[in-house]
C-alpha cells in the first residue's frame, strides 16, 4: 500500500507568491517590534514574556491582536502593523 501525502498552505493564499526572505536588520536599535497575539491559548502570556525581554534590552514594542484565531488577520490590521513597526513576532502558542 502506498501512502499519499497532501500538504496545505497555512497562509490561506489562493495562489501564493514566492518572495525572497528579507535579511534581518543588523540591529534593533531605534526600531519597533510588533507583538501580535493570534488569539490561541496562552498567547498573551508568551507575548508578556517577550515584551519583558525586549523592554529589558531597550527595544520598543507595540502589541496587536487578531479579532479571532479562526480567521486570517484583517488587511487593515496588517497595514497598521506595517506602518507602525519594522519587525513582527507572531505568537503561535499551543
Biopython code that builds the backbone (N, CA, C, O; Angstrom):
import numpy as np
from Bio.PDB.StructureBuilder import StructureBuilder

atoms = [
    (1, "UNK", "N", (0.842, -1.171, 0.000)),
    (1, "UNK", "CA", (0.000, 0.000, 0.000)),
    (1, "UNK", "C", (0.895, 1.244, 0.000)),
    (1, "UNK", "O", (1.836, 1.331, 0.789)),
    (2, "UNK", "N", (0.608, 2.195, -0.872)),
    (2, "UNK", "CA", (1.360, 3.436, -0.974)),
    (2, "UNK", "C", (0.591, 4.546, -0.273)),
    (2, "UNK", "O", (-0.578, 4.785, -0.574)),
    (3, "UNK", "N", (1.255, 5.227, 0.668)),
    (3, "UNK", "CA", (0.619, 6.320, 1.391)),
    (3, "UNK", "C", (0.649, 7.585, 0.544)),
    (3, "UNK", "O", (1.605, 7.830, -0.192)),
    (4, "UNK", "N", (-0.382, 8.368, 0.652)),
    (4, "UNK", "CA", (-0.468, 9.632, -0.065)),
    (4, "UNK", "C", (-0.211, 10.775, 0.918)),
    (4, "UNK", "O", (-0.676, 10.735, 2.057)),
    (5, "UNK", "N", (0.518, 11.774, 0.481)),
    (5, "UNK", "CA", (0.834, 12.910, 1.324)),
    (5, "UNK", "C", (0.242, 14.157, 0.699)),
    (5, "UNK", "O", (0.486, 14.445, -0.473)),
    (6, "UNK", "N", (-0.532, 14.896, 1.469)),
    (6, "UNK", "CA", (-1.132, 16.130, 0.997)),
    (6, "UNK", "C", (-0.647, 17.265, 1.872)),
    (6, "UNK", "O", (-0.831, 17.222, 3.088)),
    (7, "UNK", "N", (-0.026, 18.290, 1.281)),
    (7, "UNK", "CA", (0.471, 19.446, 2.020)),
    (7, "UNK", "C", (-0.482, 20.616, 1.822)),
    (7, "UNK", "O", (-1.046, 20.791, 0.742)),
    (8, "UNK", "N", (-0.657, 21.405, 2.858)),
    (8, "UNK", "CA", (-1.551, 22.556, 2.789)),
    (8, "UNK", "C", (-0.782, 23.817, 3.146)),
    (8, "UNK", "O", (0.113, 23.796, 3.990)),
    (9, "UNK", "N", (-1.143, 24.916, 2.489)),
    (9, "UNK", "CA", (-0.516, 26.207, 2.723)),
    (9, "UNK", "C", (-1.220, 26.899, 3.891)),
    (9, "UNK", "O", (-2.402, 27.223, 3.775)),
    (10, "UNK", "N", (-0.529, 27.137, 5.018)),
    (10, "UNK", "CA", (-1.181, 27.737, 6.186)),
    (10, "UNK", "C", (-1.488, 29.226, 6.026)),
    (10, "UNK", "O", (-2.127, 29.811, 6.902)),
    (11, "UNK", "N", (-1.054, 29.849, 4.943)),
    (11, "UNK", "CA", (-1.272, 31.288, 4.773)),
    (11, "UNK", "C", (-2.640, 31.624, 4.217)),
    (11, "UNK", "O", (-3.013, 32.797, 4.200)),
    (12, "UNK", "N", (-3.398, 30.649, 3.766)),
    (12, "UNK", "CA", (-4.724, 30.843, 3.190)),
    (12, "UNK", "C", (-4.677, 31.612, 1.874)),
    (12, "UNK", "O", (-5.700, 32.132, 1.428)),
    (13, "UNK", "N", (-3.528, 31.691, 1.260)),
    (13, "UNK", "CA", (-3.419, 32.351, -0.039)),
    (13, "UNK", "C", (-3.866, 31.378, -1.112)),
    (13, "UNK", "O", (-3.491, 30.206, -1.098)),
    (14, "UNK", "N", (-4.658, 31.862, -2.028)),
    (14, "UNK", "CA", (-5.150, 31.009, -3.103)),
    (14, "UNK", "C", (-4.045, 30.674, -4.106)),
    (14, "UNK", "O", (-3.968, 29.552, -4.607)),
    (15, "UNK", "N", (-3.204, 31.645, -4.388)),
    (15, "UNK", "CA", (-2.057, 31.399, -5.264)),
    (15, "UNK", "C", (-0.855, 32.105, -4.635)),
    (15, "UNK", "O", (-0.579, 33.264, -4.944)),
    (16, "UNK", "N", (-0.148, 31.407, -3.758)),
    (16, "UNK", "CA", (0.958, 32.032, -3.032)),
    (16, "UNK", "C", (2.032, 32.578, -3.963)),
    (16, "UNK", "O", (2.353, 31.991, -4.997)),
    (17, "UNK", "N", (2.566, 33.705, -3.564)),
    (17, "UNK", "CA", (3.643, 34.343, -4.304)),
    (17, "UNK", "C", (4.955, 34.024, -3.613)),
    (17, "UNK", "O", (5.057, 34.143, -2.392)),
    (18, "UNK", "N", (5.943, 33.626, -4.364)),
    (18, "UNK", "CA", (7.267, 33.387, -3.789)),
    (18, "UNK", "C", (7.937, 34.734, -3.575)),
    (18, "UNK", "O", (8.033, 35.552, -4.490)),
    (19, "UNK", "N", (8.394, 34.948, -2.357)),
    (19, "UNK", "CA", (9.084, 36.180, -2.030)),
    (19, "UNK", "C", (10.449, 35.836, -1.454)),
    (19, "UNK", "O", (10.600, 34.854, -0.728)),
    (20, "UNK", "N", (11.412, 36.634, -1.778)),
    (20, "UNK", "CA", (12.738, 36.438, -1.199)),
    (20, "UNK", "C", (12.678, 36.828, 0.276)),
    (20, "UNK", "O", (12.015, 37.798, 0.642)),
    (21, "UNK", "N", (13.364, 36.076, 1.106)),
    (21, "UNK", "CA", (13.414, 36.382, 2.536)),
    (21, "UNK", "C", (14.212, 37.660, 2.746)),
    (21, "UNK", "O", (15.298, 37.821, 2.190)),
    (22, "UNK", "N", (13.671, 38.561, 3.547)),
    (22, "UNK", "CA", (14.384, 39.791, 3.855)),
    (22, "UNK", "C", (15.508, 39.487, 4.838)),
    (22, "UNK", "O", (15.357, 38.662, 5.739)),
    (23, "UNK", "N", (16.610, 40.151, 4.655)),
    (23, "UNK", "CA", (17.728, 39.982, 5.585)),
    (23, "UNK", "C", (17.358, 40.640, 6.916)),
    (23, "UNK", "O", (16.760, 41.716, 6.919)),
    (24, "UNK", "N", (17.700, 40.015, 8.042)),
    (24, "UNK", "CA", (17.410, 40.650, 9.330)),
    (24, "UNK", "C", (18.215, 41.932, 9.480)),
    (24, "UNK", "O", (19.307, 42.046, 8.924)),
    (25, "UNK", "N", (17.690, 42.892, 10.222)),
    (25, "UNK", "CA", (18.442, 44.138, 10.397)),
    (25, "UNK", "C", (19.696, 43.885, 11.231)),
    (25, "UNK", "O", (19.722, 42.968, 12.052)),
    (26, "UNK", "N", (20.718, 44.682, 11.026)),
    (26, "UNK", "CA", (21.952, 44.492, 11.796)),
    (26, "UNK", "C", (21.763, 44.781, 13.280)),
    (26, "UNK", "O", (22.530, 44.300, 14.114)),
    (27, "UNK", "N", (20.733, 45.576, 13.610)),
    (27, "UNK", "CA", (20.485, 45.948, 15.000)),
    (27, "UNK", "C", (18.998, 46.269, 15.173)),
    (27, "UNK", "O", (18.315, 46.607, 14.206)),
    (28, "UNK", "N", (18.511, 46.164, 16.390)),
    (28, "UNK", "CA", (17.126, 46.542, 16.685)),
    (28, "UNK", "C", (17.051, 47.949, 17.272)),
    (28, "UNK", "O", (15.963, 48.430, 17.591)),
    (29, "UNK", "N", (18.192, 48.607, 17.414)),
    (29, "UNK", "CA", (18.224, 49.969, 17.954)),
    (29, "UNK", "C", (17.359, 50.894, 17.112)),
    (29, "UNK", "O", (17.486, 50.939, 15.888)),
    (30, "UNK", "N", (16.477, 51.633, 17.781)),
    (30, "UNK", "CA", (15.638, 52.604, 17.093)),
    (30, "UNK", "C", (14.473, 51.992, 16.326)),
    (30, "UNK", "O", (13.748, 52.707, 15.634)),
    (31, "UNK", "N", (14.288, 50.708, 16.436)),
    (31, "UNK", "CA", (13.193, 50.036, 15.722)),
    (31, "UNK", "C", (12.101, 49.629, 16.705)),
    (31, "UNK", "O", (12.336, 49.488, 17.905)),
    (32, "UNK", "N", (10.910, 49.446, 16.166)),
    (32, "UNK", "CA", (9.783, 48.987, 16.969)),
    (32, "UNK", "C", (9.421, 47.578, 16.531)),
    (32, "UNK", "O", (9.316, 47.295, 15.337)),
    (33, "UNK", "N", (9.233, 46.699, 17.504)),
    (33, "UNK", "CA", (8.860, 45.320, 17.227)),
    (33, "UNK", "C", (7.368, 45.151, 17.517)),
    (33, "UNK", "O", (6.915, 45.429, 18.627)),
    (34, "UNK", "N", (6.613, 44.700, 16.529)),
    (34, "UNK", "CA", (5.194, 44.400, 16.708)),
    (34, "UNK", "C", (5.074, 43.021, 17.338)),
    (34, "UNK", "O", (5.721, 42.071, 16.897)),
    (35, "UNK", "N", (4.246, 42.914, 18.370)),
    (35, "UNK", "CA", (3.987, 41.643, 19.030)),
    (35, "UNK", "C", (2.513, 41.325, 18.807)),
    (35, "UNK", "O", (1.645, 41.985, 19.378)),
    (36, "UNK", "N", (2.224, 40.324, 17.986)),
    (36, "UNK", "CA", (0.833, 40.031, 17.649)),
    (36, "UNK", "C", (0.361, 38.731, 18.274)),
    (36, "UNK", "O", (0.961, 37.671, 18.091)),
    (37, "UNK", "N", (-0.721, 38.842, 19.010)),
    (37, "UNK", "CA", (-1.386, 37.686, 19.627)),
    (37, "UNK", "C", (-2.440, 37.206, 18.634)),
    (37, "UNK", "O", (-3.313, 37.975, 18.231)),
    (38, "UNK", "N", (-2.362, 35.939, 18.240)),
    (38, "UNK", "CA", (-3.331, 35.430, 17.264)),
    (38, "UNK", "C", (-4.566, 34.846, 17.944)),
    (38, "UNK", "O", (-5.455, 34.327, 17.269)),
    (39, "UNK", "N", (-4.631, 34.927, 19.267)),
    (39, "UNK", "CA", (-5.826, 34.502, 19.982)),
    (39, "UNK", "C", (-5.842, 33.050, 20.423)),
    (39, "UNK", "O", (-6.881, 32.547, 20.850)),
    (40, "UNK", "N", (-4.706, 32.367, 20.326)),
    (40, "UNK", "CA", (-4.647, 30.982, 20.792)),
    (40, "UNK", "C", (-4.346, 30.977, 22.294)),
    (40, "UNK", "O", (-3.912, 31.979, 22.863)),
    (41, "UNK", "N", (-4.588, 29.830, 22.913)),
    (41, "UNK", "CA", (-4.412, 29.762, 24.358)),
    (41, "UNK", "C", (-2.967, 30.054, 24.756)),
    (41, "UNK", "O", (-2.022, 29.579, 24.126)),
    (42, "UNK", "N", (-2.821, 30.832, 25.800)),
    (42, "UNK", "CA", (-1.556, 31.236, 26.408)),
    (42, "UNK", "C", (-0.709, 32.156, 25.530)),
    (42, "UNK", "O", (0.449, 32.424, 25.852)),
    (43, "UNK", "N", (-1.271, 32.637, 24.432)),
    (43, "UNK", "CA", (-0.541, 33.567, 23.583)),
    (43, "UNK", "C", (-0.200, 34.859, 24.302)),
    (43, "UNK", "O", (0.897, 35.393, 24.138)),
    (44, "UNK", "N", (-1.139, 35.369, 25.103)),
    (44, "UNK", "CA", (-0.899, 36.604, 25.845)),
    (44, "UNK", "C", (0.277, 36.432, 26.813)),
    (44, "UNK", "O", (1.112, 37.326, 26.948)),
    (45, "UNK", "N", (0.334, 35.289, 27.477)),
    (45, "UNK", "CA", (1.445, 35.036, 28.403)),
    (45, "UNK", "C", (2.779, 35.011, 27.660)),
    (45, "UNK", "O", (3.773, 35.556, 28.141)),
    (46, "UNK", "N", (2.797, 34.386, 26.502)),
    (46, "UNK", "CA", (4.009, 34.323, 25.695)),
    (46, "UNK", "C", (4.459, 35.736, 25.302)),
    (46, "UNK", "O", (5.638, 36.073, 25.403)),
    (47, "UNK", "N", (3.500, 36.553, 24.854)),
    (47, "UNK", "CA", (3.838, 37.918, 24.440)),
    (47, "UNK", "C", (4.268, 38.756, 25.643)),
    (47, "UNK", "O", (5.163, 39.592, 25.520)),
    (48, "UNK", "N", (3.643, 38.543, 26.803)),
    (48, "UNK", "CA", (4.080, 39.250, 28.013)),
    (48, "UNK", "C", (5.563, 38.990, 28.283)),
    (48, "UNK", "O", (6.316, 39.913, 28.597)),
    (49, "UNK", "N", (5.972, 37.736, 28.160)),
    (49, "UNK", "CA", (7.375, 37.373, 28.410)),
    (49, "UNK", "C", (8.301, 37.993, 27.360)),
    (49, "UNK", "O", (9.349, 38.546, 27.692)),
    (50, "UNK", "N", (7.899, 37.893, 26.092)),
    (50, "UNK", "CA", (8.715, 38.502, 25.030)),
    (50, "UNK", "C", (8.854, 40.004, 25.241)),
    (50, "UNK", "O", (9.943, 40.565, 25.120)),
    (51, "UNK", "N", (7.744, 40.637, 25.553)),
    (51, "UNK", "CA", (7.766, 42.086, 25.750)),
    (51, "UNK", "C", (8.715, 42.455, 26.886)),
    (51, "UNK", "O", (9.453, 43.436, 26.787)),
    (52, "UNK", "N", (8.698, 41.680, 27.953)),
    (52, "UNK", "CA", (9.616, 41.933, 29.061)),
    (52, "UNK", "C", (11.076, 41.850, 28.632)),
    (52, "UNK", "O", (11.889, 42.685, 29.027)),
    (53, "UNK", "N", (11.408, 40.853, 27.830)),
    (53, "UNK", "CA", (12.789, 40.711, 27.342)),
    (53, "UNK", "C", (13.174, 41.860, 26.413)),
    (53, "UNK", "O", (14.273, 42.405, 26.518)),
    (54, "UNK", "N", (12.268, 42.227, 25.503)),
    (54, "UNK", "CA", (12.563, 43.345, 24.599)),
    (54, "UNK", "C", (12.743, 44.641, 25.391)),
    (54, "UNK", "O", (13.682, 45.395, 25.136)),
    (55, "UNK", "N", (11.868, 44.899, 26.331)),
    (55, "UNK", "CA", (11.964, 46.132, 27.110)),
    (55, "UNK", "C", (13.243, 46.166, 27.939)),
    (55, "UNK", "O", (13.879, 47.214, 28.055)),
    (56, "UNK", "N", (13.621, 45.034, 28.513)),
    (56, "UNK", "CA", (14.867, 44.974, 29.284)),
    (56, "UNK", "C", (16.072, 45.291, 28.405)),
    (56, "UNK", "O", (17.085, 45.801, 28.883)),
    (57, "UNK", "N", (15.951, 44.984, 27.118)),
    (57, "UNK", "CA", (17.036, 45.273, 26.170)),
    (57, "UNK", "C", (16.907, 46.671, 25.561)),
    (57, "UNK", "O", (17.717, 47.062, 24.721)),
    (58, "UNK", "N", (15.878, 47.430, 25.990)),
    (58, "UNK", "CA", (15.702, 48.793, 25.486)),
    (58, "UNK", "C", (15.069, 48.867, 24.115)),
    (58, "UNK", "O", (15.238, 49.861, 23.408)),
    (59, "UNK", "N", (14.340, 47.828, 23.723)),
    (59, "UNK", "CA", (13.725, 47.780, 22.392)),
    (59, "UNK", "C", (12.236, 48.091, 22.525)),
    (59, "UNK", "O", (11.536, 47.493, 23.343)),
    (60, "UNK", "N", (11.764, 49.029, 21.714)),
    (60, "UNK", "CA", (10.361, 49.440, 21.746)),
    (60, "UNK", "C", (9.470, 48.337, 21.166)),
    (60, "UNK", "O", (9.837, 47.659, 20.206)),
    (61, "UNK", "N", (8.298, 48.178, 21.769)),
    (61, "UNK", "CA", (7.335, 47.196, 21.278)),
    (61, "UNK", "C", (5.952, 47.830, 21.177)),
    (61, "UNK", "O", (5.645, 48.806, 21.861)),
    (62, "UNK", "N", (5.126, 47.251, 20.308)),
    (62, "UNK", "CA", (3.708, 47.602, 20.229)),
    (62, "UNK", "C", (2.959, 46.287, 20.133)),
    (62, "UNK", "O", (3.397, 45.358, 19.455)),
    (63, "UNK", "N", (1.827, 46.217, 20.816)),
    (63, "UNK", "CA", (1.043, 44.971, 20.846)),
    (63, "UNK", "C", (-0.163, 45.071, 19.926)),
    (63, "UNK", "O", (-0.787, 46.122, 19.779)),
    (64, "UNK", "N", (-0.461, 43.938, 19.316)),
    (64, "UNK", "CA", (-1.610, 43.819, 18.422)),
    (64, "UNK", "C", (-2.274, 42.475, 18.684)),
    (64, "UNK", "O", (-1.659, 41.567, 19.243)),
    (65, "UNK", "N", (-3.530, 42.356, 18.276)),
    (65, "UNK", "CA", (-4.231, 41.084, 18.433)),
    (65, "UNK", "C", (-5.211, 40.899, 17.281)),
    (65, "UNK", "O", (-5.889, 41.836, 16.859)),
    (66, "UNK", "N", (-5.267, 39.676, 16.790)),
    (66, "UNK", "CA", (-6.280, 39.341, 15.794)),
    (66, "UNK", "C", (-7.635, 39.288, 16.497)),
    (66, "UNK", "O", (-7.705, 38.918, 17.669)),
    (67, "UNK", "N", (-8.711, 39.654, 15.797)),
    (67, "UNK", "CA", (-10.028, 39.588, 16.432)),
    (67, "UNK", "C", (-10.447, 38.155, 16.769)),
    (67, "UNK", "O", (-11.200, 37.941, 17.719)),
    (68, "UNK", "N", (-9.973, 37.185, 16.008)),
    (68, "UNK", "CA", (-10.290, 35.783, 16.255)),
    (68, "UNK", "C", (-9.160, 34.917, 15.728)),
    (68, "UNK", "O", (-8.498, 35.270, 14.753)),
    (69, "UNK", "N", (-8.944, 33.781, 16.378)),
    (69, "UNK", "CA", (-7.862, 32.912, 15.911)),
    (69, "UNK", "C", (-8.296, 32.025, 14.751)),
    (69, "UNK", "O", (-7.473, 31.301, 14.192)),
    (70, "UNK", "N", (-9.553, 32.068, 14.384)),
    (70, "UNK", "CA", (-10.049, 31.164, 13.344)),
    (70, "UNK", "C", (-9.977, 31.739, 11.938)),
    (70, "UNK", "O", (-10.271, 31.042, 10.967)),
    (71, "UNK", "N", (-9.588, 33.001, 11.823)),
    (71, "UNK", "CA", (-9.530, 33.636, 10.502)),
    (71, "UNK", "C", (-8.199, 34.344, 10.308)),
    (71, "UNK", "O", (-7.478, 34.621, 11.267)),
    (72, "UNK", "N", (-7.890, 34.628, 9.063)),
    (72, "UNK", "CA", (-6.685, 35.379, 8.708)),
    (72, "UNK", "C", (-6.818, 36.796, 9.275)),
    (72, "UNK", "O", (-7.921, 37.337, 9.343)),
    (73, "UNK", "N", (-5.715, 37.384, 9.672)),
    (73, "UNK", "CA", (-5.729, 38.751, 10.202)),
    (73, "UNK", "C", (-6.288, 39.708, 9.149)),
    (73, "UNK", "O", (-5.960, 39.590, 7.968)),
    (74, "UNK", "N", (-7.127, 40.652, 9.568)),
    (74, "UNK", "CA", (-7.689, 41.615, 8.619)),
    (74, "UNK", "C", (-6.589, 42.450, 7.962)),
    (74, "UNK", "O", (-5.574, 42.762, 8.584)),
    (75, "UNK", "N", (-6.804, 42.797, 6.728)),
    (75, "UNK", "CA", (-5.833, 43.602, 5.980)),
    (75, "UNK", "C", (-5.521, 44.900, 6.706)),
    (75, "UNK", "O", (-4.364, 45.319, 6.750)),
    (76, "UNK", "N", (-6.533, 45.544, 7.276)),
    (76, "UNK", "CA", (-6.307, 46.811, 7.985)),
    (76, "UNK", "C", (-5.335, 46.626, 9.156)),
    (76, "UNK", "O", (-4.499, 47.495, 9.404)),
    (77, "UNK", "N", (-5.436, 45.517, 9.870)),
    (77, "UNK", "CA", (-4.524, 45.244, 10.983)),
    (77, "UNK", "C", (-3.102, 45.044, 10.467)),
    (77, "UNK", "O", (-2.153, 45.576, 11.043)),
    (78, "UNK", "N", (-2.950, 44.290, 9.397)),
    (78, "UNK", "CA", (-1.617, 44.070, 8.832)),
    (78, "UNK", "C", (-1.011, 45.376, 8.325)),
    (78, "UNK", "O", (0.191, 45.599, 8.476)),
    (79, "UNK", "N", (-1.822, 46.234, 7.731)),
    (79, "UNK", "CA", (-1.330, 47.533, 7.262)),
    (79, "UNK", "C", (-0.917, 48.419, 8.435)),
    (79, "UNK", "O", (0.077, 49.141, 8.355)),
    (80, "UNK", "N", (-1.691, 48.360, 9.529)),
    (80, "UNK", "CA", (-1.343, 49.131, 10.716)),
    (80, "UNK", "C", (-0.003, 48.673, 11.286)),
    (80, "UNK", "O", (0.841, 49.495, 11.644)),
    (81, "UNK", "N", (0.184, 47.369, 11.366)),
    (81, "UNK", "CA", (1.452, 46.835, 11.868)),
    (81, "UNK", "C", (2.604, 47.283, 10.973)),
    (81, "UNK", "O", (3.646, 47.710, 11.472)),
    (82, "UNK", "N", (2.428, 47.191, 9.665)),
    (82, "UNK", "CA", (3.484, 47.591, 8.721)),
    (82, "UNK", "C", (3.822, 49.076, 8.853)),
    (82, "UNK", "O", (4.976, 49.468, 8.679)),
    (83, "UNK", "N", (2.822, 49.898, 9.159)),
    (83, "UNK", "CA", (3.046, 51.338, 9.287)),
    (83, "UNK", "C", (3.708, 51.710, 10.612)),
    (83, "UNK", "O", (4.440, 52.697, 10.685)),
    (84, "UNK", "N", (3.454, 50.920, 11.665)),
    (84, "UNK", "CA", (3.905, 51.297, 12.998)),
    (84, "UNK", "C", (5.134, 50.542, 13.510)),
    (84, "UNK", "O", (5.714, 50.927, 14.525)),
    (85, "UNK", "N", (5.533, 49.480, 12.825)),
    (85, "UNK", "CA", (6.665, 48.674, 13.313)),
    (85, "UNK", "C", (7.531, 48.218, 12.150)),
    (85, "UNK", "O", (7.078, 48.148, 11.008)),
    (86, "UNK", "N", (8.776, 47.910, 12.461)),
    (86, "UNK", "CA", (9.706, 47.451, 11.430)),
    (86, "UNK", "C", (9.918, 45.945, 11.457)),
    (86, "UNK", "O", (10.395, 45.367, 10.480)),
    (87, "UNK", "N", (9.568, 45.309, 12.562)),
    (87, "UNK", "CA", (9.702, 43.862, 12.705)),
    (87, "UNK", "C", (8.461, 43.350, 13.412)),
    (87, "UNK", "O", (7.764, 44.107, 14.087)),
    (88, "UNK", "N", (8.183, 42.052, 13.254)),
    (88, "UNK", "CA", (6.998, 41.476, 13.910)),
    (88, "UNK", "C", (7.309, 40.097, 14.467)),
    (88, "UNK", "O", (8.052, 39.314, 13.876)),
    (89, "UNK", "N", (6.715, 39.826, 15.624)),
    (89, "UNK", "CA", (6.742, 38.487, 16.227)),
    (89, "UNK", "C", (5.281, 38.100, 16.390)),
    (89, "UNK", "O", (4.487, 38.846, 16.963)),
    (90, "UNK", "N", (4.941, 36.934, 15.884)),
    (90, "UNK", "CA", (3.564, 36.467, 15.967)),
    (90, "UNK", "C", (3.523, 35.277, 16.915)),
    (90, "UNK", "O", (4.229, 34.288, 16.719)),
    (91, "UNK", "N", (2.686, 35.382, 17.949)),
    (91, "UNK", "CA", (2.612, 34.348, 18.984)),
    (91, "UNK", "C", (1.814, 33.156, 18.484)),
    (91, "UNK", "O", (0.593, 33.235, 18.353)),
    (92, "UNK", "N", (2.490, 32.066, 18.208)),
    (92, "UNK", "CA", (1.853, 30.836, 17.768)),
    (92, "UNK", "C", (1.940, 29.835, 18.904)),
    (92, "UNK", "O", (2.647, 28.833, 18.797)),
    (93, "UNK", "N", (1.239, 30.092, 19.974)),
    (93, "UNK", "CA", (1.342, 29.221, 21.145)),
    (93, "UNK", "C", (0.316, 28.109, 21.075)),
    (93, "UNK", "O", (-0.769, 28.284, 20.520)),
    (94, "UNK", "N", (0.654, 26.995, 21.624)),
    (94, "UNK", "CA", (-0.246, 25.846, 21.758)),
    (94, "UNK", "C", (0.409, 24.823, 22.629)),
    (94, "UNK", "O", (-0.168, 23.765, 22.881)),
]
sb = StructureBuilder()
sb.init_structure("model")
sb.init_model(0)
sb.init_chain("A")
sb.init_seg("    ")
for serial, (resi, resn, name, xyz) in enumerate(atoms, 1):
    if name == "N":
        sb.init_residue(resn, " ", resi, " ")
    sb.init_atom(name, np.array(xyz, "f"), 0.0, 1.0, " ", f" {name:<3s}", serial, name[0])
structure = sb.get_structure()
